[in-house]
Amino acid sequence: MLPASKEPMGIALLGMSSKDMPMMELFLQKHWSSNCIIVPDHQAKLCILDLDGIEGRKILQQQRNQYNERPLIVLSVHDKQIEGVRVLRKPLRMDSLKGAIEVCRNELIQRPEVVENKTPITSSQTVLRRRTPSSSINLNTEKNERRKVLPDATSQARLIQRACSISVATSDLGNKDFINGMYYQHTSNLQDFLKQAIKLCRRDSQPIRLSFQDGKAITLLPHSNLSITDLNDVKLRPRCLLTLNSNQIAIEASHYSERHILQLCDALPLSIDALLWKVTLWSSRGRLPMGASTNVAVGLRQWPTLTRLFAIPEFIRIAALWSTTPLTIPRTVDTLNIDYGYVCAFFSACHALDLLQIHDADYIQGVSKDNVSKKDSKSGILKRLLRRLRAV
């Protein structure tokens, strides 16, 4: 291990919004690029906390309980006196922050044994040592890890209800109110912004970050085809139902490499396609994207990887049918005898991933004529056979 004076100091940034985080990262890169590195909380030797964030006070209490020997710099708009903590008043002066970091670094240099070797091992430090090996994600084992993202049976039942909520019969197609309500606007929502970001990150081959107003974010990694977000399903789903604009969600390039982002990531990554699939299902809620037609035959250009996506048995049945026999949506409902919402939801998700093959009315008529000719051929053979049997 390098001496403490030469080893880069790990700094964790806690409780910061999506606007403040990039500014703080740029500041550290500019003034401390050779002396510090941004790391997860459990690897840090120094933490900088925005106390005014949504969970600022909760994070502060956690830091004092688990890492009371570790230097902590707190940022706040209020004058505060917190024992054992350096408080910097907002609006923040960068020279004050620089000076506070320098003081903390000098303290760590003067007492390396306290930080590294001579501190008694507490229960929280034991947990820290168990977590450290897993903090850097091994890209070679990521395929196995992604399976853990799939929900359990109870959660899947709840997700099915939310993703395929329409339950009607084909006869309702004559109902004008049903027709008006069977489509959803797939622009100016999270699905639309996510598709834009995916296209951008794959075109430019660099990580892209979608930042929300409340500090939450989704980061897309094109080379590893992974997405990272601090939004769980409970918080992500409501955002799929909102109309958004560029003031509420920003798409911006990340300054970090994919490997660096994965090393700093505490959340389990999810494949980009799986995220888009899930967001689309929650956006559609058993409806079709605006502009889709129920009068065209639908086939599959490519099977979705249903073993790695949120799926239900009906999705597998639809995929098996469309991969061999393209049909209209109403005929698919009748053929499989399932709810309309399942077919519309599957159509919407496959449409978002560009997995569908659409056939026009001429194709439908051609298929019908082929079926009729095959029936006539079979019936002709049967008639000749019967005549021969009578002759005998």
Backbone torsions as a table, in degrees:
resi	resn	phi	psi	omega
1	MET	NA	142.8	179.0
2	LEU	-69.3	152.6	173.7
3	PRO	-58.3	153.1	-176.6
4	ALA	-59.8	-30.3	-178.0
5	SER	-73.0	-21.3	-177.1
6	LYS	-109.7	-20.9	-178.8
7	GLU	-72.6	132.7	177.4
8	PRO	-57.8	135.8	-177.8
9	MET	-85.6	125.3	178.3
10	GLY	-77.2	124.7	-179.3
11	ILE	-119.8	131.4	175.9
12	ALA	-105.9	135.2	177.4
13	LEU	-104.6	117.9	-171.9
14	LEU	-119.1	142.4	172.5
15	GLY	69.1	17.7	-175.0
16	MET	-95.1	148.8	179.9
17	SER	-77.4	169.5	-179.7
18	SER	-66.0	-21.9	177.9
19	LYS	-82.3	-39.4	-176.3
20	ASP	-78.9	-31.8	-177.1
21	MET	-59.4	-50.9	179.7
22	PRO	-61.4	-35.9	179.1
23	MET	-64.9	-41.7	179.6
24	MET	-67.8	-39.3	178.4
25	GLU	-63.0	-42.7	178.9
26	LEU	-64.6	-38.7	178.9
27	PHE	-62.0	-45.6	-178.7
28	LEU	-66.9	-37.0	177.7
29	GLN	-64.7	-38.8	-176.0
30	LYS	-71.5	-42.4	-172.3
31	HIS	-101.9	-18.8	-172.5
32	TRP	-135.8	25.3	-173.3
33	SER	-58.2	-32.0	-178.5
34	SER	-95.5	-9.1	-174.4
35	ASN	-113.5	-10.0	-178.6
36	CYS	-147.1	162.9	176.4
37	ILE	-145.2	141.1	179.3
38	ILE	-80.4	126.9	-175.6
39	VAL	-133.8	166.7	173.4
40	PRO	-64.2	162.4	-175.7
41	ASP	-53.3	-44.9	-173.2
42	HIS	-74.0	-7.0	177.8
43	GLN	-107.1	-3.1	-170.9
44	ALA	-80.3	150.2	169.6
45	LYS	-101.7	-15.2	177.4
46	LEU	-145.6	139.9	177.6
47	CYS	-122.2	142.2	174.3
48	ILE	-117.4	119.7	-172.8
49	LEU	-117.7	131.8	171.3
50	ASP	-88.7	104.0	-175.5
51	LEU	-69.5	-21.0	-177.1
52	ASP	-84.6	-1.1	177.6
53	GLY	-68.6	171.5	-175.9
54	ILE	-58.0	-41.2	-177.9
55	GLU	-112.9	26.4	-176.1
56	GLY	-57.8	-48.3	-177.8
57	ARG	-67.3	-37.1	178.9
58	LYS	-65.0	-42.2	178.9
59	ILE	-64.8	-39.6	178.9
60	LEU	-59.3	-45.2	-179.6
61	GLN	-63.9	-39.9	178.1
62	GLN	-62.8	-41.2	179.8
63	GLN	-64.0	-41.1	-178.5
64	ARG	-70.2	-31.2	-179.6
65	ASN	-77.4	-39.9	-171.5
66	GLN	-97.4	-33.3	-173.3
67	TYR	-131.2	54.8	-174.6
68	ASN	-70.6	-13.9	178.3
69	GLU	-91.5	-6.9	-175.1
70	ARG	-93.1	135.9	178.4
71	PRO	-60.0	142.3	-178.9
72	LEU	-138.5	127.4	175.8
73	ILE	-109.0	124.7	-177.2
74	VAL	-111.6	134.2	178.1
75	LEU	-108.4	133.3	-178.4
76	SER	-156.5	151.8	176.9
77	VAL	-80.1	-11.3	-178.5
78	HIS	-106.4	150.9	172.9
79	ASP	-74.1	121.2	-178.5
80	LYS	-135.7	149.1	173.3
81	GLN	-117.3	108.8	-179.6
82	ILE	-119.8	121.3	-174.6
83	GLU	-60.4	130.3	176.7
84	GLY	75.2	9.3	-176.9
85	VAL	-129.2	138.6	175.0
86	ARG	-88.5	122.2	-178.3
87	VAL	-108.9	125.5	176.9
88	LEU	-110.4	131.2	-176.0
89	ARG	-81.4	138.2	172.3
90	LYS	-87.1	151.8	-4.4
91	PRO	-63.1	138.3	-169.5
92	LEU	-78.1	132.1	172.0
93	ARG	-94.6	125.1	-174.0
94	MET	-64.3	-30.4	177.9
95	ASP	-68.4	-31.5	176.6
96	SER	-68.8	-42.4	178.6
97	LEU	-64.7	-42.3	179.6
98	LYS	-60.9	-41.4	179.3
99	GLY	-66.4	-39.3	-180.0
100	ALA	-65.8	-40.7	178.4
101	ILE	-64.3	-40.4	179.7
102	GLU	-63.3	-40.8	178.4
103	VAL	-63.1	-45.1	179.9
104	CYS	-63.1	-39.6	-179.8
105	ARG	-65.3	-42.3	179.0
106	ASN	-63.6	-37.3	178.1
107	GLU	-63.3	-41.6	179.8
108	LEU	-66.7	-36.1	178.5
109	ILE	-65.8	-36.9	-177.3
110	GLN	-76.6	-21.0	-179.2
111	ARG	-132.3	57.2	-179.2
112	PRO	-63.8	-29.9	-177.6
113	GLU	-67.4	-27.9	-179.2
114	VAL	-71.0	-38.8	-176.8
115	VAL	-76.9	-38.8	-168.8
116	GLU	-102.8	-43.4	-165.6
117	ASN	-117.7	-42.9	-165.7
118	LYS	-97.9	-0.6	177.4
119	THR	-72.3	128.3	178.4
120	PRO	-58.1	140.6	-177.7
121	ILE	-77.6	115.8	176.8
122	THR	-97.9	174.1	179.9
123	SER	-63.3	-36.1	-179.6
124	SER	-67.7	-35.2	178.7
125	GLN	-70.4	-31.1	176.8
126	THR	-63.8	-42.8	176.6
127	VAL	-62.0	-39.8	179.5
128	LEU	-59.3	-43.9	-177.9
129	ARG	-69.5	-29.4	177.2
130	ARG	-73.4	-31.6	-176.3
131	ARG	-82.3	-25.7	-172.8
132	THR	-57.1	-43.8	-179.0
133	PRO	-62.6	-27.9	-177.7
134	SER	-88.6	-2.4	-176.4
135	SER	-70.5	-27.6	176.6
136	SER	-99.4	113.9	-173.9
137	ILE	-76.8	128.7	177.9
138	ASN	-83.5	115.5	-176.9
139	LEU	-63.6	-25.9	-177.9
140	ASN	-71.6	-24.2	-179.8
141	THR	-104.3	8.5	-175.4
142	GLU	-64.3	-31.4	-178.3
143	LYS	-60.8	-39.5	179.3
144	ASN	-72.3	-35.5	-177.5
145	GLU	-67.8	-31.1	-175.4
146	ARG	-64.5	-25.0	179.9
147	ARG	-64.5	-26.4	-179.1
148	LYS	-69.0	-15.9	-178.3
149	VAL	-74.7	-25.6	-177.7
150	LEU	-63.5	138.3	-176.1
151	PRO	-73.7	163.9	177.0
152	ASP	-76.7	-179.9	-173.7
153	ALA	-62.5	-41.6	-179.7
154	THR	-64.2	-44.3	179.3
155	SER	-65.6	-38.1	179.5
156	GLN	-63.3	-39.9	178.3
157	ALA	-60.6	-40.5	178.2
158	ARG	-68.2	-39.1	178.7
159	LEU	-66.0	-37.0	178.8
160	ILE	-60.8	-44.8	-179.9
161	GLN	-60.8	-38.2	-176.8
162	ARG	-80.5	-26.6	-176.6
163	ALA	-92.8	-22.2	-176.3
164	CYS	-131.6	56.0	-167.7
165	SER	-77.7	-16.7	-179.4
166	ILE	-77.6	130.4	177.8
167	SER	-134.0	94.3	-176.2
168	VAL	-140.8	169.5	175.9
169	ALA	-100.0	162.7	-179.7
170	THR	-61.1	-28.9	-179.3
171	SER	-61.5	-22.5	179.6
172	ASP	-71.0	-6.3	178.5
173	LEU	-61.6	-22.2	177.7
174	GLY	-81.6	-6.6	-179.5
175	ASN	-86.4	117.5	-176.1
176	LYS	-61.9	-39.7	-179.5
177	ASP	-63.5	-37.8	178.3
178	PHE	-66.1	-43.2	-179.2
179	ILE	-60.9	-42.5	179.5
180	ASN	-64.8	-30.3	-177.1
181	GLY	-95.0	2.5	-176.1
182	MET	-92.0	0.2	178.9
183	TYR	-115.7	151.0	174.2
184	TYR	-128.3	152.3	-179.8
185	GLN	-83.3	112.7	-175.5
186	HIS	-97.9	17.0	172.3
187	THR	-113.7	158.2	-179.5
188	SER	59.3	33.9	172.3
189	ASN	-136.1	-177.7	-176.3
190	LEU	-60.9	-38.3	178.5
191	GLN	-58.3	-43.1	-179.1
192	ASP	-65.4	-47.5	-179.9
193	PHE	-64.9	-36.9	179.3
194	LEU	-65.9	-42.0	178.4
195	LYS	-64.2	-39.4	176.8
196	GLN	-60.9	-44.7	-178.3
197	ALA	-66.2	-39.8	178.3
198	ILE	-62.5	-44.7	178.8
199	LYS	-61.4	-40.6	-178.7
200	LEU	-68.2	-44.7	-176.7
201	CYS	-68.3	-33.8	178.6
202	ARG	-76.6	-32.1	177.9
203	ARG	-70.2	-43.5	-176.8
204	ASP	-92.3	-7.1	179.9
205	SER	54.5	45.7	176.4
206	GLN	-146.5	153.1	-179.0
207	PRO	-60.3	140.8	178.4
208	ILE	-124.2	141.2	-177.5
209	ARG	-119.1	128.2	172.2
210	LEU	-100.2	117.0	-175.0
211	SER	-111.2	130.9	177.6
212	PHE	-94.7	165.9	-177.7
213	GLN	-64.4	-30.5	-175.8
214	ASP	-87.2	8.9	177.3
215	GLY	96.0	-12.6	176.7
216	LYS	-72.9	158.4	-175.6
217	ALA	-155.4	160.0	172.5
218	ILE	-127.0	126.4	179.0
219	THR	-112.7	131.7	-178.5
220	LEU	-109.7	131.6	-178.4
221	LEU	-116.2	103.7	-171.1
222	PRO	-67.7	-38.3	-174.9
223	HIS	-69.5	-40.9	178.2
224	SER	-91.1	-4.1	179.7
225	ASN	55.5	44.1	-178.5
226	LEU	-121.8	154.7	173.1
227	SER	-124.2	146.3	179.4
228	ILE	-129.3	131.1	179.5
229	THR	-146.5	151.2	175.0
230	ASP	-96.9	15.7	177.1
231	LEU	-102.0	120.6	172.9
232	ASN	-81.3	177.3	-175.8
233	ASP	-61.2	-36.0	-178.8
234	VAL	-63.3	-35.6	-179.2
235	LYS	-89.9	-24.9	-178.0
236	LEU	-77.2	-41.5	-173.7
237	ARG	-58.8	-46.8	179.9
238	PRO	-58.9	-28.7	-179.6
239	ARG	-71.5	-21.4	178.1
240	CYS	-73.0	-15.2	-176.0
241	LEU	-97.5	-2.5	-174.9
242	LEU	-97.7	150.4	169.0
243	THR	-86.5	126.3	-174.3
244	LEU	-117.8	158.5	172.2
245	ASN	-133.9	177.6	-174.3
246	SER	-66.7	-15.7	176.9
247	ASN	-81.7	-18.7	-177.3
248	GLN	-99.3	-20.0	178.6
249	ILE	-146.7	130.5	-176.9
250	ALA	-113.9	139.8	175.9
251	ILE	-109.2	118.7	-175.3
252	GLU	-144.4	152.2	179.4
253	ALA	-76.1	144.3	176.7
254	SER	-89.6	146.7	-179.0
255	HIS	-89.8	-2.0	-175.7
256	TYR	-105.3	154.9	176.3
257	SER	-75.2	162.4	179.8
258	GLU	-62.3	-42.4	-178.5
259	ARG	-63.9	-39.4	179.0
260	HIS	-65.5	-41.7	179.5
261	ILE	-63.6	-42.5	179.5
262	LEU	-66.4	-34.7	178.5
263	GLN	-66.9	-31.9	-178.8
264	LEU	-89.0	-4.3	-172.5
265	CYS	-83.8	130.3	173.6
266	ASP	-95.5	-28.8	-178.9
267	ALA	-79.0	153.5	178.5
268	LEU	-78.7	123.4	-178.8
269	PRO	-66.0	154.8	177.5
270	LEU	-127.3	143.0	-179.8
271	SER	-60.5	148.7	-179.3
272	ILE	-59.7	-43.1	-179.5
273	ASP	-64.0	-39.0	179.7
274	ALA	-65.9	-37.4	177.9
275	LEU	-67.0	-46.8	179.5
276	LEU	-62.9	-40.7	178.0
277	TRP	-57.9	-48.9	-177.6
278	LYS	-66.4	-44.6	178.5
279	VAL	-61.2	-39.5	179.7
280	THR	-66.4	-42.5	178.7
281	LEU	-60.6	-43.0	179.8
282	TRP	-71.0	-29.3	177.5
283	SER	-73.7	-39.8	-175.5
284	SER	-76.8	-40.2	-176.7
285	ARG	48.8	47.6	176.9
286	GLY	79.5	22.4	178.7
287	ARG	-119.7	170.3	179.4
288	LEU	-97.8	149.4	174.4
289	PRO	-65.0	144.0	-179.4
290	MET	-55.0	130.5	-179.8
291	GLY	101.0	-13.8	178.1
292	ALA	-72.7	146.3	-178.3
293	SER	-111.1	143.1	176.3
294	THR	-92.7	1.1	-176.9
295	ASN	-100.0	5.1	179.7
296	VAL	-110.0	152.1	177.8
297	ALA	-81.5	136.6	-176.1
298	VAL	-113.5	128.0	175.2
299	GLY	-127.0	172.5	179.3
300	LEU	-102.5	125.4	172.9
301	ARG	-73.8	-33.7	-178.7
302	GLN	-156.5	140.1	178.1
303	TRP	-66.4	134.9	169.8
304	PRO	-70.6	149.3	-179.6
305	THR	-79.9	78.7	-170.9
306	LEU	-67.0	-19.2	177.1
307	THR	-70.6	-18.6	-179.1
308	ARG	-115.3	4.0	179.8
309	LEU	-117.8	158.0	173.0
310	PHE	-65.1	118.5	-175.4
311	ALA	-145.7	160.7	177.4
312	ILE	-130.6	163.2	-177.7
313	PRO	-54.5	-35.9	179.7
314	GLU	-60.4	-35.5	178.6
315	PHE	-63.4	-40.0	179.6
316	ILE	-66.0	-39.7	179.0
317	ARG	-65.4	-42.1	179.2
318	ILE	-64.3	-44.4	-179.7
319	ALA	-61.4	-42.3	179.6
320	ALA	-63.5	-38.2	180.0
321	LEU	-69.7	-50.7	-175.9
322	TRP	-68.3	-24.7	179.5
323	SER	-72.9	-22.7	-179.8
324	THR	-110.5	-34.9	-175.5
325	THR	-136.8	93.2	176.4
326	PRO	-59.8	130.8	-178.9
327	LEU	-137.0	161.7	172.1
328	THR	-70.5	163.8	-179.7
329	ILE	-63.3	-46.0	177.8
330	PRO	-59.4	-40.8	179.7
331	ARG	-69.2	-31.0	176.1
332	THR	-65.3	-41.7	177.8
333	VAL	-60.9	-45.3	-179.0
334	ASP	-68.4	-41.8	-177.0
335	THR	-63.7	-43.7	-176.7
336	LEU	-91.6	-12.4	-179.9
337	ASN	56.1	53.8	179.7
338	ILE	-127.7	169.0	179.6
339	ASP	-66.7	147.9	-179.0
340	TYR	-60.1	-36.8	-177.0
341	GLY	-60.6	-33.7	179.4
342	TYR	-64.6	-43.1	-178.1
343	VAL	-68.6	-43.4	179.9
344	CYS	-64.2	-41.2	179.5
345	ALA	-64.2	-44.2	179.4
346	PHE	-64.6	-41.5	176.6
347	PHE	-58.3	-47.7	-177.1
348	SER	-62.4	-43.9	-178.9
349	ALA	-66.3	-43.0	179.0
350	CYS	-68.5	-34.5	177.7
351	HIS	-63.3	-40.4	179.9
352	ALA	-64.6	-34.0	-179.7
353	LEU	-91.7	5.5	178.2
354	ASP	58.5	48.9	-178.4
355	LEU	-107.2	-1.4	-173.0
356	LEU	-95.7	151.0	171.8
357	GLN	-120.3	114.8	-176.3
358	ILE	-97.7	131.7	178.9
359	HIS	-115.2	142.4	-176.5
360	ASP	-83.8	-174.0	-176.0
361	ALA	-64.5	-32.9	179.7
362	ASP	-61.2	-36.3	179.4
363	TYR	-65.7	-42.1	-179.4
364	ILE	-61.9	-43.7	179.2
365	GLN	-64.3	-39.9	178.9
366	GLY	-62.2	-42.0	178.5
367	VAL	-63.8	-41.2	-179.6
368	SER	-63.5	-43.3	179.2
369	LYS	-63.2	-39.6	178.8
370	ASP	-62.8	-41.9	179.2
371	ASN	-63.7	-39.9	180.0
372	VAL	-66.2	-44.6	-179.0
373	SER	-63.6	-36.3	178.2
374	LYS	-66.6	-38.3	178.5
375	LYS	-66.6	-42.6	179.0
376	ASP	-62.3	-40.4	-179.7
377	SER	-63.0	-44.4	180.0
378	LYS	-64.7	-41.4	-178.7
379	SER	-67.8	-34.2	177.0
380	GLY	-63.9	-42.4	177.9
381	ILE	-63.3	-40.7	-179.6
382	LEU	-64.0	-42.1	179.5
383	LYS	-62.1	-44.5	-179.6
384	ARG	-63.3	-37.5	179.2
385	LEU	-64.9	-42.2	179.2
386	LEU	-65.0	-41.4	178.6
387	ARG	-62.0	-39.7	-179.4
388	ARG	-65.7	-40.0	179.9
389	LEU	-64.2	-38.2	178.8
390	ARG	-67.1	-38.9	-179.5
391	ALA	-61.6	-37.6	-179.7
392	VAL	-71.1	NA	NA
